[in-house]
Structures are given as structure tokens and as C-alpha cells.
Amino acid sequence: RKEVEQDPGPFNVPEGATVAFNCTYSNSASQSFFWYRQDCRKEPKLLMSVYSSGNEDGRFTAQLNRASQYISLLIRDSKLSDSATYLCVVSSGGYNKLIFGAGTRLAVHP
Amino acid sequence: DAGVTQSPTHLIKTRGQQVTLRCSPKSGHDTVSWYQQALGQGPQFIFQYYEEEERQRGNFPDRFSGHQFPNYSSELNVNALLLGDSALYLCASTQGWQNIQYFGAGTRLSVL
């Protein structure tokens, strides 16, 4: 079983749609949680950290459920520029080693 | 403020050769991690350097080695290249115990 699992997609949605991505992780000792965005053939860039209390950044909302070991990302009012791969990431251990999921591909069309 | 820089951007090697990739961390950062990203996969942790020492290692063979210099820059060396080593190699830096890592643009290695 992979340490971080995501639905690979692709999710094909029209502009303005709301889309949700889910992710599960296997290590209950994981300490920090993130969503990174990766454009084609580019480096991953931090989208947002994820907290149990939930956090929102504009059109993006992330949520962590430690009991279920589940992380979510909600994107409202999708834009063409949101088309990318979204990587679910957890870190564990004393040195913050990042464990990445394989990513969920999002394609937003006009 | 320069971000994480990596060189070269692209590299083509043949099986059995050796390669060295370089990384300069973001200004003020002292910790460098290396990741390998195969096509269609998420990045996989190779190792992390802090104070010129390898302090954590992922599930990669000894053919993968590294170094960190006093100015915090780092090198990744891969010996006896295999076709399966073809990937995007990413360097990430952070400061101390902070858990946010910033990535460079990567080096795309092709092994023929």
C-alpha cells in the first residue's frame, strides 16, 4: 500500500465548476500536511498547508481528518489557470521528509 | 531574493556513466533535500543534508550519493546509471526545523 494515495484523475471540469480532491495517508504519526501544485514539466509549488481546523485561501479550501487519515482540497469557481496536477503531501519524522502522492490531474475547459 | 537554483536543466547520459547534479538553496536556508520524480509519479525522497551531513535517506541504492558544502549548496551524484534513473531530479530547501520546503526547477536526466 502506498503511503499517500490519490485518485489520479483526470478531472475534466468546465470553468466555474467546483471540484474536490481527496487523499488518504497510511502513517498515523504524520505531522504536517500540504497540497502542492505542479504544472506540466515544472517544479511543485506549495498551494497551502492543511490543518485539522480547516483552512481557506480564496477559492481554495483544505481540510484534514486525522482520525480517518484523510485530506481534502476543494476548488470553487474553477479557472482555466487552475489546470495542473495537485499533489497531496505529508511529512513525518523529525526531519520533515516529504511523502508525495502520485498527484491528481485537473483540466479546466472553457 | 534568489530561489532554489539547480544546474544543469537538462542532461543526457548513457548507461553506466556517472552524473553530478547541483543545487543552491534559497537564501537563508540551510537544509537541502533531493527528490526523484519519474514520469507520471510524485516525487520520491532520496536524502536530506544538514550541516554538511546526510541526516536522512530514502529507499535508494548506494549508487546515489550526495554532498553539502559549507555555503549550504549541494550535489547529487549517481553512479553506474541505469535506464530507470531517467527522471526529473528536484532539490528542495528549508531553514532549520521549518516544515515548508521550496523546490528548484529541477534537472531532467535522460539515460540512453
Interface residues (C-beta under 8 A of the other chain):
Chain A: V4 Q31 S32 F34 R41 K42 E43 P44 K45 L46 S49 L87 S91 G93 Y95 N96 K97 L98 I99 F100 G101 A102 G103
Chain B: S33 Y35 G40 Q41 G42 P43 Q44 F45 Q48 Y50 R55 Q56 G58 L88 L90 A92 T94 W97 Q98 N99 I100 Q101 Y102 F103 G104 A105 G106 R108
